[in-house]
Amino acid sequence: MSEVARRAMSARQRTAIWLAVGTGLVLLLGANWHLVHVALTSQPECVAHLRQGESRHGGFSAARSACSTR
């Protein structure tokens, strides 16, 4: 293999590596943005749970509920 062919091959390899790194960074940033977006927009104020003092076999209750009693 000539020196020119070796340089061309290594340039292709470097380009492929940089493309892979760039794609990985874009995926990482996109996934993190999605997690932050979901955390900020879909956080419910109240979720179903056993109220303090209610007892069911094997159930857990919140220590202090932020939900109003109905």
Predicted model as a PDB file, atoms N, CA, C, CB and O in Angstrom, pLDDT in the B-factor column:
MODEL        1                                                                  
ATOM      1  N   MET A   1       0.847  -1.163   0.000  1.00 58.00           N  
ATOM      2  CA  MET A   1       0.000   0.000   0.000  1.00 58.00           C  
ATOM      3  C   MET A   1       0.896   1.230   0.000  1.00 58.00           C  
ATOM      4  CB  MET A   1      -0.966  -0.005   1.215  1.00 58.00           C  
ATOM      5  O   MET A   1       1.879   1.280   0.740  1.00 58.00           O  
ATOM      6  N   SER A   2       0.578   2.193  -0.798  1.00 69.00           N  
ATOM      7  CA  SER A   2       1.407   3.400  -0.871  1.00 69.00           C  
ATOM      8  C   SER A   2       1.108   4.327   0.315  1.00 69.00           C  
ATOM      9  CB  SER A   2       1.166   4.144  -2.211  1.00 69.00           C  
ATOM     10  O   SER A   2       0.111   4.167   1.018  1.00 69.00           O  
ATOM     11  N   GLU A   3       1.980   5.272   0.505  1.00 72.00           N  
ATOM     12  CA  GLU A   3       1.839   6.241   1.599  1.00 72.00           C  
ATOM     13  C   GLU A   3       0.556   7.067   1.433  1.00 72.00           C  
ATOM     14  CB  GLU A   3       3.072   7.177   1.654  1.00 72.00           C  
ATOM     15  O   GLU A   3      -0.113   7.377   2.419  1.00 72.00           O  
ATOM     16  N   VAL A   4       0.218   7.418   0.205  1.00 72.00           N  
ATOM     17  CA  VAL A   4      -0.991   8.196  -0.066  1.00 72.00           C  
ATOM     18  C   VAL A   4      -2.241   7.397   0.326  1.00 72.00           C  
ATOM     19  CB  VAL A   4      -1.052   8.597  -1.560  1.00 72.00           C  
ATOM     20  O   VAL A   4      -3.180   7.957   0.891  1.00 72.00           O  
ATOM     21  N   ALA A   5      -2.255   6.109   0.032  1.00 67.00           N  
ATOM     22  CA  ALA A   5      -3.392   5.259   0.382  1.00 67.00           C  
ATOM     23  C   ALA A   5      -3.528   5.138   1.898  1.00 67.00           C  
ATOM     24  CB  ALA A   5      -3.238   3.867  -0.250  1.00 67.00           C  
ATOM     25  O   ALA A   5      -4.644   5.129   2.417  1.00 67.00           O  
ATOM     26  N   ARG A   6      -2.416   5.045   2.607  1.00 69.00           N  
ATOM     27  CA  ARG A   6      -2.449   4.977   4.065  1.00 69.00           C  
ATOM     28  C   ARG A   6      -3.013   6.264   4.655  1.00 69.00           C  
ATOM     29  CB  ARG A   6      -1.046   4.711   4.622  1.00 69.00           C  
ATOM     30  O   ARG A   6      -3.821   6.219   5.582  1.00 69.00           O  
ATOM     31  N   ARG A   7      -2.592   7.412   4.123  1.00 70.00           N  
ATOM     32  CA  ARG A   7      -3.090   8.696   4.617  1.00 70.00           C  
ATOM     33  C   ARG A   7      -4.582   8.840   4.338  1.00 70.00           C  
ATOM     34  CB  ARG A   7      -2.316   9.859   3.974  1.00 70.00           C  
ATOM     35  O   ARG A   7      -5.319   9.333   5.191  1.00 70.00           O  
ATOM     36  N   ALA A   8      -5.037   8.421   3.166  1.00 72.00           N  
ATOM     37  CA  ALA A   8      -6.443   8.513   2.828  1.00 72.00           C  
ATOM     38  C   ALA A   8      -7.272   7.618   3.744  1.00 72.00           C  
ATOM     39  CB  ALA A   8      -6.666   8.136   1.363  1.00 72.00           C  
ATOM     40  O   ALA A   8      -8.354   8.007   4.182  1.00 72.00           O  
ATOM     41  N   MET A   9      -6.774   6.435   4.028  1.00 72.00           N  
ATOM     42  CA  MET A   9      -7.492   5.519   4.898  1.00 72.00           C  
ATOM     43  C   MET A   9      -7.583   6.097   6.310  1.00 72.00           C  
ATOM     44  CB  MET A   9      -6.804   4.142   4.920  1.00 72.00           C  
ATOM     45  O   MET A   9      -8.642   6.024   6.935  1.00 72.00           O  
ATOM     46  N   SER A  10      -6.515   6.657   6.813  1.00 86.00           N  
ATOM     47  CA  SER A  10      -6.547   7.204   8.162  1.00 86.00           C  
ATOM     48  C   SER A  10      -7.436   8.445   8.215  1.00 86.00           C  
ATOM     49  CB  SER A  10      -5.126   7.541   8.639  1.00 86.00           C  
ATOM     50  O   SER A  10      -8.071   8.700   9.239  1.00 86.00           O  
ATOM     51  N   ALA A  11      -7.493   9.213   7.142  1.00 85.00           N  
ATOM     52  CA  ALA A  11      -8.383  10.369   7.107  1.00 85.00           C  
ATOM     53  C   ALA A  11      -9.839   9.898   7.149  1.00 85.00           C  
ATOM     54  CB  ALA A  11      -8.119  11.231   5.840  1.00 85.00           C  
ATOM     55  O   ALA A  11     -10.667  10.510   7.823  1.00 85.00           O  
ATOM     56  N   ARG A  12     -10.158   8.816   6.433  1.00 87.00           N  
ATOM     57  CA  ARG A  12     -11.515   8.268   6.472  1.00 87.00           C  
ATOM     58  C   ARG A  12     -11.847   7.756   7.863  1.00 87.00           C  
ATOM     59  CB  ARG A  12     -11.673   7.141   5.443  1.00 87.00           C  
ATOM     60  O   ARG A  12     -12.960   7.942   8.355  1.00 87.00           O  
ATOM     61  N   GLN A  13     -10.876   7.114   8.489  1.00 90.00           N  
ATOM     62  CA  GLN A  13     -11.108   6.598   9.834  1.00 90.00           C  
ATOM     63  C   GLN A  13     -11.341   7.738  10.823  1.00 90.00           C  
ATOM     64  CB  GLN A  13      -9.922   5.736  10.287  1.00 90.00           C  
ATOM     65  O   GLN A  13     -12.230   7.664  11.671  1.00 90.00           O  
ATOM     66  N   ARG A  14     -10.533   8.793  10.707  1.00 90.00           N  
ATOM     67  CA  ARG A  14     -10.715   9.950  11.589  1.00 90.00           C  
ATOM     68  C   ARG A  14     -12.084  10.591  11.374  1.00 90.00           C  
ATOM     69  CB  ARG A  14      -9.605  10.987  11.351  1.00 90.00           C  
ATOM     70  O   ARG A  14     -12.748  10.982  12.334  1.00 90.00           O  
ATOM     71  N   THR A  15     -12.500  10.696  10.128  1.00 92.00           N  
ATOM     72  CA  THR A  15     -13.811  11.265   9.834  1.00 92.00           C  
ATOM     73  C   THR A  15     -14.912  10.406  10.436  1.00 92.00           C  
ATOM     74  CB  THR A  15     -14.014  11.404   8.319  1.00 92.00           C  
ATOM     75  O   THR A  15     -15.863  10.936  11.012  1.00 92.00           O  
ATOM     76  N   ALA A  16     -14.799   9.088  10.314  1.00 93.00           N  
ATOM     77  CA  ALA A  16     -15.799   8.189  10.878  1.00 93.00           C  
ATOM     78  C   ALA A  16     -15.841   8.303  12.402  1.00 93.00           C  
ATOM     79  CB  ALA A  16     -15.509   6.742  10.462  1.00 93.00           C  
ATOM     80  O   ALA A  16     -16.916   8.287  13.000  1.00 93.00           O  
ATOM     81  N   ILE A  17     -14.679   8.415  13.021  1.00 94.00           N  
ATOM     82  CA  ILE A  17     -14.619   8.548  14.482  1.00 94.00           C  
ATOM     83  C   ILE A  17     -15.278   9.847  14.925  1.00 94.00           C  
ATOM     84  CB  ILE A  17     -13.156   8.499  14.974  1.00 94.00           C  
ATOM     85  O   ILE A  17     -16.062   9.848  15.874  1.00 94.00           O  
ATOM     86  N   TRP A  18     -14.969  10.960  14.247  1.00 95.00           N  
ATOM     87  CA  TRP A  18     -15.561  12.249  14.610  1.00 95.00           C  
ATOM     88  C   TRP A  18     -17.068  12.252  14.379  1.00 95.00           C  
ATOM     89  CB  TRP A  18     -14.908  13.378  13.809  1.00 95.00           C  
ATOM     90  O   TRP A  18     -17.811  12.847  15.159  1.00 95.00           O  
ATOM     91  N   LEU A  19     -17.523  11.599  13.328  1.00 97.00           N  
ATOM     92  CA  LEU A  19     -18.963  11.499  13.102  1.00 97.00           C  
ATOM     93  C   LEU A  19     -19.633  10.681  14.206  1.00 97.00           C  
ATOM     94  CB  LEU A  19     -19.248  10.870  11.729  1.00 97.00           C  
ATOM     95  O   LEU A  19     -20.719  11.034  14.666  1.00 97.00           O  
ATOM     96  N   ALA A  20     -18.996   9.602  14.630  1.00 98.00           N  
ATOM     97  CA  ALA A  20     -19.539   8.779  15.711  1.00 98.00           C  
ATOM     98  C   ALA A  20     -19.571   9.557  17.025  1.00 98.00           C  
ATOM     99  CB  ALA A  20     -18.710   7.496  15.875  1.00 98.00           C  
ATOM    100  O   ALA A  20     -20.552   9.481  17.765  1.00 98.00           O  
ATOM    101  N   VAL A  21     -18.516  10.295  17.317  1.00 98.00           N  
ATOM    102  CA  VAL A  21     -18.467  11.099  18.539  1.00 98.00           C  
ATOM    103  C   VAL A  21     -19.546  12.184  18.499  1.00 98.00           C  
ATOM    104  CB  VAL A  21     -17.064  11.736  18.717  1.00 98.00           C  
ATOM    105  O   VAL A  21     -20.250  12.396  19.486  1.00 98.00           O  
ATOM    106  N   GLY A  22     -19.675  12.856  17.381  1.00 98.00           N  
ATOM    107  CA  GLY A  22     -20.699  13.893  17.237  1.00 98.00           C  
ATOM    108  C   GLY A  22     -22.102  13.335  17.385  1.00 98.00           C  
ATOM    109  O   GLY A  22     -22.947  13.934  18.049  1.00 98.00           O  
ATOM    110  N   THR A  23     -22.352  12.184  16.763  1.00 98.00           N  
ATOM    111  CA  THR A  23     -23.661  11.551  16.875  1.00 98.00           C  
ATOM    112  C   THR A  23     -23.943  11.152  18.325  1.00 98.00           C  
ATOM    113  CB  THR A  23     -23.743  10.319  15.954  1.00 98.00           C  
ATOM    114  O   THR A  23     -25.060  11.331  18.812  1.00 98.00           O  
ATOM    115  N   GLY A  24     -22.949  10.622  19.004  1.00 98.00           N  
ATOM    116  CA  GLY A  24     -23.118  10.250  20.407  1.00 98.00           C  
ATOM    117  C   GLY A  24     -23.427  11.452  21.285  1.00 98.00           C  
ATOM    118  O   GLY A  24     -24.275  11.370  22.174  1.00 98.00           O  
ATOM    119  N   LEU A  25     -22.745  12.572  21.042  1.00 98.00           N  
ATOM    120  CA  LEU A  25     -23.003  13.785  21.822  1.00 98.00           C  
ATOM    121  C   LEU A  25     -24.404  14.325  21.564  1.00 98.00           C  
ATOM    122  CB  LEU A  25     -21.964  14.858  21.495  1.00 98.00           C  
ATOM    123  O   LEU A  25     -25.088  14.754  22.493  1.00 98.00           O  
ATOM    124  N   VAL A  26     -24.831  14.304  20.308  1.00 98.00           N  
ATOM    125  CA  VAL A  26     -26.184  14.769  19.979  1.00 98.00           C  
ATOM    126  C   VAL A  26     -27.227  13.888  20.666  1.00 98.00           C  
ATOM    127  CB  VAL A  26     -26.407  14.769  18.444  1.00 98.00           C  
ATOM    128  O   VAL A  26     -28.203  14.400  21.214  1.00 98.00           O  
ATOM    129  N   LEU A  27     -27.031  12.576  20.642  1.00 98.00           N  
ATOM    130  CA  LEU A  27     -27.962  11.668  21.308  1.00 98.00           C  
ATOM    131  C   LEU A  27     -27.971  11.894  22.823  1.00 98.00           C  
ATOM    132  CB  LEU A  27     -27.597  10.211  20.995  1.00 98.00           C  
ATOM    133  O   LEU A  27     -29.036  11.887  23.440  1.00 98.00           O  
ATOM    134  N   LEU A  28     -26.820  12.091  23.414  1.00 98.00           N  
ATOM    135  CA  LEU A  28     -26.718  12.332  24.848  1.00 98.00           C  
ATOM    136  C   LEU A  28     -27.432  13.624  25.236  1.00 98.00           C  
ATOM    137  CB  LEU A  28     -25.250  12.390  25.276  1.00 98.00           C  
ATOM    138  O   LEU A  28     -28.200  13.645  26.198  1.00 98.00           O  
ATOM    139  N   LEU A  29     -27.184  14.693  24.497  1.00 97.00           N  
ATOM    140  CA  LEU A  29     -27.829  15.970  24.786  1.00 97.00           C  
ATOM    141  C   LEU A  29     -29.337  15.881  24.570  1.00 97.00           C  
ATOM    142  CB  LEU A  29     -27.235  17.079  23.911  1.00 97.00           C  
ATOM    143  O   LEU A  29     -30.110  16.433  25.353  1.00 97.00           O  
ATOM    144  N   GLY A  30     -29.756  15.190  23.514  1.00 97.00           N  
ATOM    145  CA  GLY A  30     -31.183  15.034  23.256  1.00 97.00           C  
ATOM    146  C   GLY A  30     -31.884  14.251  24.348  1.00 97.00           C  
ATOM    147  O   GLY A  30     -32.988  14.610  24.755  1.00 97.00           O  
ATOM    148  N   ALA A  31     -31.266  13.198  24.823  1.00 96.00           N  
ATOM    149  CA  ALA A  31     -31.862  12.387  25.888  1.00 96.00           C  
ATOM    150  C   ALA A  31     -31.961  13.184  27.187  1.00 96.00           C  
ATOM    151  CB  ALA A  31     -31.040  11.106  26.114  1.00 96.00           C  
ATOM    152  O   ALA A  31     -32.975  13.119  27.882  1.00 96.00           O  
ATOM    153  N   ASN A  32     -30.918  13.929  27.512  1.00 97.00           N  
ATOM    154  CA  ASN A  32     -30.938  14.737  28.731  1.00 97.00           C  
ATOM    155  C   ASN A  32     -31.972  15.853  28.635  1.00 97.00           C  
ATOM    156  CB  ASN A  32     -29.553  15.329  29.000  1.00 97.00           C  
ATOM    157  O   ASN A  32     -32.664  16.146  29.610  1.00 97.00           O  
ATOM    158  N   TRP A  33     -32.080  16.483  27.450  1.00 96.00           N  
ATOM    159  CA  TRP A  33     -33.086  17.517  27.269  1.00 96.00           C  
ATOM    160  C   TRP A  33     -34.480  16.914  27.461  1.00 96.00           C  
ATOM    161  CB  TRP A  33     -32.957  18.171  25.869  1.00 96.00           C  
ATOM    162  O   TRP A  33     -35.342  17.524  28.094  1.00 96.00           O  
ATOM    163  N   HIS A  34     -34.694  15.727  26.918  1.00 94.00           N  
ATOM    164  CA  HIS A  34     -35.993  15.069  27.054  1.00 94.00           C  
ATOM    165  C   HIS A  34     -36.306  14.789  28.522  1.00 94.00           C  
ATOM    166  CB  HIS A  34     -36.021  13.759  26.246  1.00 94.00           C  
ATOM    167  O   HIS A  34     -37.434  15.017  28.959  1.00 94.00           O  
ATOM    168  N   LEU A  35     -35.341  14.306  29.285  1.00 93.00           N  
ATOM    169  CA  LEU A  35     -35.569  14.034  30.707  1.00 93.00           C  
ATOM    170  C   LEU A  35     -35.912  15.308  31.471  1.00 93.00           C  
ATOM    171  CB  LEU A  35     -34.338  13.374  31.325  1.00 93.00           C  
ATOM    172  O   LEU A  35     -36.814  15.292  32.308  1.00 93.00           O  
ATOM    173  N   VAL A  36     -35.221  16.398  31.205  1.00 92.00           N  
ATOM    174  CA  VAL A  36     -35.507  17.674  31.873  1.00 92.00           C  
ATOM    175  C   VAL A  36     -36.891  18.169  31.470  1.00 92.00           C  
ATOM    176  CB  VAL A  36     -34.429  18.735  31.524  1.00 92.00           C  
ATOM    177  O   VAL A  36     -37.657  18.620  32.321  1.00 92.00           O  
ATOM    178  N   HIS A  37     -37.218  18.092  30.189  1.00 92.00           N  
ATOM    179  CA  HIS A  37     -38.515  18.542  29.694  1.00 92.00           C  
ATOM    180  C   HIS A  37     -39.649  17.758  30.360  1.00 92.00           C  
ATOM    181  CB  HIS A  37     -38.587  18.392  28.164  1.00 92.00           C  
ATOM    182  O   HIS A  37     -40.628  18.353  30.809  1.00 92.00           O  
ATOM    183  N   VAL A  38     -39.527  16.449  30.424  1.00 88.00           N  
ATOM    184  CA  VAL A  38     -40.561  15.620  31.041  1.00 88.00           C  
ATOM    185  C   VAL A  38     -40.674  15.925  32.532  1.00 88.00           C  
ATOM    186  CB  VAL A  38     -40.258  14.126  30.824  1.00 88.00           C  
ATOM    187  O   VAL A  38     -41.780  15.986  33.068  1.00 88.00           O  
ATOM    188  N   ALA A  39     -39.555  16.114  33.197  1.00 85.00           N  
ATOM    189  CA  ALA A  39     -39.570  16.404  34.628  1.00 85.00           C  
ATOM    190  C   ALA A  39     -40.252  17.728  34.930  1.00 85.00           C  
ATOM    191  CB  ALA A  39     -38.156  16.420  35.174  1.00 85.00           C  
ATOM    192  O   ALA A  39     -40.937  17.851  35.946  1.00 85.00           O  
ATOM    193  N   LEU A  40     -40.076  18.721  34.065  1.00 85.00           N  
ATOM    194  CA  LEU A  40     -40.660  20.033  34.319  1.00 85.00           C  
ATOM    195  C   LEU A  40     -42.119  20.140  33.888  1.00 85.00           C  
ATOM    196  CB  LEU A  40     -39.857  21.083  33.617  1.00 85.00           C  
ATOM    197  O   LEU A  40     -42.869  20.923  34.472  1.00 85.00           O  
ATOM    198  N   THR A  41     -42.535  19.387  32.898  1.00 84.00           N  
ATOM    199  CA  THR A  41     -43.881  19.561  32.364  1.00 84.00           C  
ATOM    200  C   THR A  41     -44.886  18.524  32.842  1.00 84.00           C  
ATOM    201  CB  THR A  41     -43.828  19.534  30.887  1.00 84.00           C  
ATOM    202  O   THR A  41     -46.087  18.770  32.736  1.00 84.00           O  
ATOM    203  N   SER A  42     -44.466  17.398  33.353  1.00 77.00           N  
ATOM    204  CA  SER A  42     -45.428  16.353  33.700  1.00 77.00           C  
ATOM    205  C   SER A  42     -45.410  15.985  35.168  1.00 77.00           C  
ATOM    206  CB  SER A  42     -45.166  15.133  32.885  1.00 77.00           C  
ATOM    207  O   SER A  42     -45.806  14.878  35.531  1.00 77.00           O  
ATOM    208  N   GLN A  43     -44.965  16.877  36.004  1.00 62.00           N  
ATOM    209  CA  GLN A  43     -44.881  16.568  37.427  1.00 62.00           C  
ATOM    210  C   GLN A  43     -46.262  16.763  38.059  1.00 62.00           C  
ATOM    211  CB  GLN A  43     -43.812  17.464  38.133  1.00 62.00           C  
ATOM    212  O   GLN A  43     -46.735  17.894  38.167  1.00 62.00           O  
ATOM    213  N   PRO A  44     -46.904  15.689  38.470  1.00 67.00           N  
ATOM    214  CA  PRO A  44     -48.235  15.818  39.058  1.00 67.00           C  
ATOM    215  C   PRO A  44     -48.170  16.396  40.471  1.00 67.00           C  
ATOM    216  CB  PRO A  44     -48.937  14.461  39.080  1.00 67.00           C  
ATOM    217  O   PRO A  44     -47.193  16.200  41.194  1.00 67.00           O  
ATOM    218  N   GLU A  45     -49.227  17.107  40.847  1.00 68.00           N  
ATOM    219  CA  GLU A  45     -49.264  17.659  42.199  1.00 68.00           C  
ATOM    220  C   GLU A  45     -49.624  16.592  43.217  1.00 68.00           C  
ATOM    221  CB  GLU A  45     -50.261  18.812  42.278  1.00 68.00           C  
ATOM    222  O   GLU A  45     -49.185  16.641  44.366  1.00 68.00           O  
ATOM    223  N   CYS A  46     -50.427  15.625  42.786  1.00 67.00           N  
ATOM    224  CA  CYS A  46     -50.916  14.621  43.711  1.00 67.00           C  
ATOM    225  C   CYS A  46     -50.978  13.274  43.006  1.00 67.00           C  
ATOM    226  CB  CYS A  46     -52.298  15.015  44.270  1.00 67.00           C  
ATOM    227  O   CYS A  46     -51.444  13.187  41.870  1.00 67.00           O  
ATOM    228  N   VAL A  47     -50.515  12.232  43.670  1.00 65.00           N  
ATOM    229  CA  VAL A  47     -50.584  10.887  43.116  1.00 65.00           C  
ATOM    230  C   VAL A  47     -51.355   9.996  44.082  1.00 65.00           C  
ATOM    231  CB  VAL A  47     -49.163  10.317  42.848  1.00 65.00           C  
ATOM    232  O   VAL A  47     -51.429  10.275  45.279  1.00 65.00           O  
ATOM    233  N   ALA A  48     -51.921   8.937  43.555  1.00 64.00           N  
ATOM    234  CA  ALA A  48     -52.702   8.032  44.396  1.00 64.00           C  
ATOM    235  C   ALA A  48     -51.784   7.275  45.357  1.00 64.00           C  
ATOM    236  CB  ALA A  48     -53.507   7.039  43.527  1.00 64.00           C  
ATOM    237  O   ALA A  48     -50.772   6.707  44.946  1.00 64.00           O  
ATOM    238  N   HIS A  49     -52.144   7.275  46.615  1.00 63.00           N  
ATOM    239  CA  HIS A  49     -51.392   6.540  47.631  1.00 63.00           C  
ATOM    240  C   HIS A  49     -52.283   6.366  48.853  1.00 63.00           C  
ATOM    241  CB  HIS A  49     -50.061   7.279  48.006  1.00 63.00           C  
ATOM    242  O   HIS A  49     -53.351   6.973  48.936  1.00 63.00           O  
ATOM    243  N   LEU A  50     -51.858   5.558  49.782  1.00 64.00           N  
ATOM    244  CA  LEU A  50     -52.586   5.421  51.042  1.00 64.00           C  
ATOM    245  C   LEU A  50     -52.334   6.662  51.879  1.00 64.00           C  
ATOM    246  CB  LEU A  50     -52.158   4.132  51.813  1.00 64.00           C  
ATOM    247  O   LEU A  50     -51.204   7.142  51.971  1.00 64.00           O  
ATOM    248  N   ARG A  51     -53.387   7.176  52.486  1.00 64.00           N  
ATOM    249  CA  ARG A  51     -53.223   8.353  53.344  1.00 64.00           C  
ATOM    250  C   ARG A  51     -52.656   7.917  54.701  1.00 64.00           C  
ATOM    251  CB  ARG A  51     -54.586   9.103  53.529  1.00 64.00           C  
ATOM    252  O   ARG A  51     -52.736   6.751  55.087  1.00 64.00           O  
ATOM    253  N   GLN A  52     -52.096   8.874  55.390  1.00 62.00           N  
ATOM    254  CA  GLN A  52     -51.496   8.589  56.683  1.00 62.00           C  
ATOM    255  C   GLN A  52     -52.567   8.020  57.615  1.00 62.00           C  
ATOM    256  CB  GLN A  52     -50.849   9.867  57.291  1.00 62.00           C  
ATOM    257  O   GLN A  52     -53.642   8.605  57.753  1.00 62.00           O  
ATOM    258  N   GLY A  53     -52.284   6.899  58.245  1.00 64.00           N  
ATOM    259  CA  GLY A  53     -53.223   6.254  59.149  1.00 64.00           C  
ATOM    260  C   GLY A  53     -54.024   5.147  58.491  1.00 64.00           C  
ATOM    261  O   GLY A  53     -54.524   4.263  59.187  1.00 64.00           O  
ATOM    262  N   GLU A  54     -54.165   5.166  57.158  1.00 66.00           N  
ATOM    263  CA  GLU A  54     -54.855   4.081  56.475  1.00 66.00           C  
ATOM    264  C   GLU A  54     -53.948   2.864  56.481  1.00 66.00           C  
ATOM    265  CB  GLU A  54     -55.249   4.481  55.022  1.00 66.00           C  
ATOM    266  O   GLU A  54     -52.731   2.987  56.340  1.00 66.00           O  
ATOM    267  N   SER A  55     -54.529   1.711  56.641  1.00 63.00           N  
ATOM    268  CA  SER A  55     -53.716   0.511  56.744  1.00 63.00           C  
ATOM    269  C   SER A  55     -54.237  -0.542  55.782  1.00 63.00           C  
ATOM    270  CB  SER A  55     -53.708  -0.026  58.186  1.00 63.00           C  
ATOM    271  O   SER A  55     -55.422  -0.875  55.794  1.00 63.00           O  
ATOM    272  N   ARG A  56     -53.366  -1.050  54.969  1.00 65.00           N  
ATOM    273  CA  ARG A  56     -53.665  -2.192  54.101  1.00 65.00           C  
ATOM    274  C   ARG A  56     -52.487  -3.136  54.208  1.00 65.00           C  
ATOM    275  CB  ARG A  56     -53.924  -1.753  52.600  1.00 65.00           C  
ATOM    276  O   ARG A  56     -51.351  -2.721  54.442  1.00 65.00           O  
ATOM    277  N   HIS A  57     -52.775  -4.394  54.035  1.00 67.00           N  
ATOM    278  CA  HIS A  57     -51.717  -5.400  54.153  1.00 67.00           C  
ATOM    279  C   HIS A  57     -50.616  -5.127  53.115  1.00 67.00           C  
ATOM    280  CB  HIS A  57     -52.301  -6.835  53.968  1.00 67.00           C  
ATOM    281  O   HIS A  57     -50.873  -5.180  51.912  1.00 67.00           O  
ATOM    282  N   GLY A  58     -49.423  -4.842  53.569  1.00 64.00           N  
ATOM    283  CA  GLY A  58     -48.285  -4.638  52.686  1.00 64.00           C  
ATOM    284  C   GLY A  58     -48.242  -3.271  52.017  1.00 64.00           C  
ATOM    285  O   GLY A  58     -47.386  -3.039  51.163  1.00 64.00           O  
ATOM    286  N   GLY A  59     -49.143  -2.357  52.379  1.00 65.00           N  
ATOM    287  CA  GLY A  59     -49.176  -1.042  51.734  1.00 65.00           C  
ATOM    288  C   GLY A  59     -48.354  -0.022  52.489  1.00 65.00           C  
ATOM    289  O   GLY A  59     -48.144  -0.143  53.696  1.00 65.00           O  
ATOM    290  N   PHE A  60     -47.900   0.967  51.780  1.00 66.00           N  
ATOM    291  CA  PHE A  60     -47.154   2.059  52.375  1.00 66.00           C  
ATOM    292  C   PHE A  60     -47.966   3.335  52.216  1.00 66.00           C  
ATOM    293  CB  PHE A  60     -45.747   2.202  51.726  1.00 66.00           C  
ATOM    294  O   PHE A  60     -48.762   3.458  51.285  1.00 66.00           O  
ATOM    295  N   SER A  61     -47.766   4.279  53.118  1.00 64.00           N  
ATOM    296  CA  SER A  61     -48.445   5.565  52.995  1.00 64.00           C  
ATOM    297  C   SER A  61     -47.406   6.666  53.047  1.00 64.00           C  
ATOM    298  CB  SER A  61     -49.511   5.755  54.111  1.00 64.00           C  
ATOM    299  O   SER A  61     -46.279   6.462  53.500  1.00 64.00           O  
ATOM    300  N   ALA A  62     -47.807   7.843  52.572  1.00 61.00           N  
ATOM    301  CA  ALA A  62     -46.917   8.991  52.595  1.00 61.00           C  
ATOM    302  C   ALA A  62     -46.789   9.487  54.022  1.00 61.00           C  
ATOM    303  CB  ALA A  62     -47.428  10.113  51.665  1.00 61.00           C  
ATOM    304  O   ALA A  62     -47.752   9.413  54.785  1.00 61.00           O  
ATOM    305  N   ALA A  63     -45.630   9.989  54.399  1.00 65.00           N  
ATOM    306  CA  ALA A  63     -45.440  10.511  55.737  1.00 65.00           C  
ATOM    307  C   ALA A  63     -46.306  11.752  55.947  1.00 65.00           C  
ATOM    308  CB  ALA A  63     -43.961  10.835  55.982  1.00 65.00           C  
ATOM    309  O   ALA A  63     -46.948  11.899  56.987  1.00 65.00           O  
ATOM    310  N   ARG A  64     -46.318  12.639  54.958  1.00 64.00           N  
ATOM    311  CA  ARG A  64     -47.162  13.829  54.992  1.00 64.00           C  
ATOM    312  C   ARG A  64     -47.651  14.057  53.577  1.00 64.00           C  
ATOM    313  CB  ARG A  64     -46.392  15.087  55.548  1.00 64.00           C  
ATOM    314  O   ARG A  64     -46.850  14.249  52.662  1.00 64.00           O  
ATOM    315  N   SER A  65     -48.936  14.038  53.398  1.00 59.00           N  
ATOM    316  CA  SER A  65     -49.502  14.149  52.070  1.00 59.00           C  
ATOM    317  C   SER A  65     -49.667  15.606  51.670  1.00 59.00           C  
ATOM    318  CB  SER A  65     -50.835  13.428  52.003  1.00 59.00           C  
ATOM    319  O   SER A  65     -50.094  16.432  52.477  1.00 59.00           O  
ATOM    320  N   ALA A  66     -49.329  15.922  50.430  1.00 60.00           N  
ATOM    321  CA  ALA A  66     -49.555  17.272  49.904  1.00 60.00           C  
ATOM    322  C   ALA A  66     -50.945  17.389  49.305  1.00 60.00           C  
ATOM    323  CB  ALA A  66     -48.497  17.629  48.852  1.00 60.00           C  
ATOM    324  O   ALA A  66     -51.369  18.482  48.928  1.00 60.00           O  
ATOM    325  N   CYS A  67     -51.657  16.274  49.215  1.00 59.00           N  
ATOM    326  CA  CYS A  67     -52.986  16.250  48.620  1.00 59.00           C  
ATOM    327  C   CYS A  67     -54.018  16.620  49.682  1.00 59.00           C  
ATOM    328  CB  CYS A  67     -53.296  14.855  48.008  1.00 59.00           C  
ATOM    329  O   CYS A  67     -53.869  16.274  50.854  1.00 59.00           O  
ATOM    330  N   SER A  68     -55.050  17.316  49.264  1.00 59.00           N  
ATOM    331  CA  SER A  68     -56.113  17.669  50.209  1.00 59.00           C  
ATOM    332  C   SER A  68     -56.985  16.448  50.473  1.00 59.00           C  
ATOM    333  CB  SER A  68     -56.971  18.846  49.667  1.00 59.00           C  
ATOM    334  O   SER A  68     -57.184  15.620  49.584  1.00 59.00           O  
ATOM    335  N   THR A  69     -57.498  16.337  51.673  1.00 55.00           N  
ATOM    336  CA  THR A  69     -58.382  15.224  51.991  1.00 55.00           C  
ATOM    337  C   THR A  69     -59.739  15.499  51.398  1.00 55.00           C  
ATOM    338  CB  THR A  69     -58.484  15.000  53.514  1.00 55.00           C  
ATOM    339  O   THR A  69     -60.211  16.636  51.417  1.00 55.00           O  
ATOM    340  N   ARG A  70     -60.366  14.476  50.875  1.00 51.00           N  
ATOM    341  CA  ARG A  70     -61.673  14.681  50.229  1.00 51.00           C  
ATOM    342  C   ARG A  70     -62.765  14.194  51.090  1.00 51.00           C  
ATOM    343  CB  ARG A  70     -61.744  13.994  48.895  1.00 51.00           C  
ATOM    344  O   ARG A  70     -63.934  14.282  50.714  1.00 51.00           O  
TER     345      ARG A  70                                                      
ENDMDL                                                                          
END                                                                             
